[in-house]
Amino acid sequence: MMKILITATAAAAIIVSAAPAHADVAPLNQPVTDAVAADLVDAGAVLTGRPASEFSGLREGERYLASMPDSGNQYAAAALTPKPEFFEASIMLQDQNSYMSFSKSGAPGATWIPHAIGFGPIPAGEAPCPIPQSVRDLWQWPSGKCYPPHN
């Protein structure tokens, strides 16, 4: 009697669906409204140790705002303008505080976080720039730098 051995191999196919392939969503320029400017002055004043009331706003021509559509995160950069009668405030805007960047998460109720990026370790390349390169490219800042082009 002949025995026939039949071996059945069952292969299970696992289908893994990958996340949809897409390029990173580019940041979008946004207008710096009066409300946003006021929030940035409040946040920037924290870096100076002076009250926000000693600043009249943001320096014209040096304000930037962008948002990341995929996350809702926002990035801003600006120089504060001291009121003429507040000498101490103008002193506090020298060197590292001469130019500031700001970041805000897309979470509801998030507030602006200020970063001093004036003359100091960030522009010198000793510390990383807190603004993503894609945002700096959108703003047409010099390649690899953490500040706007000189006028």
HELIX and SHEET records of a PDB file:
HELIX    1   1 ASP A   34  THR A   48  1                                  15    
HELIX    2   2 ALA A   52  GLU A   54  5                                   3    
HELIX    3   3 PHE A   87  ILE A   91  1                                   5    
HELIX    4   4 ASP A   95  SER A   98  5                                   4    
HELIX    5   5 GLN A  133  LEU A  138  1                                   6    
SHEET    1   A 5 LEU A  28  ASN A  29  0                                        
SHEET    2   A 5 TYR A  64  SER A  67 -1                                        
SHEET    3   A 5 GLN A  74  ALA A  78 -1                                        
SHEET    4   A 5 MET A 100  LYS A 104 -1                                        
SHEET    5   A 5 ILE A 113  ALA A 116 -1                                        
SHEET    1   B 2 PHE A  55  LEU A  58  0                                        
SHEET    2   B 2 LEU A  80  PRO A  82 -1                                        
END                                                                             
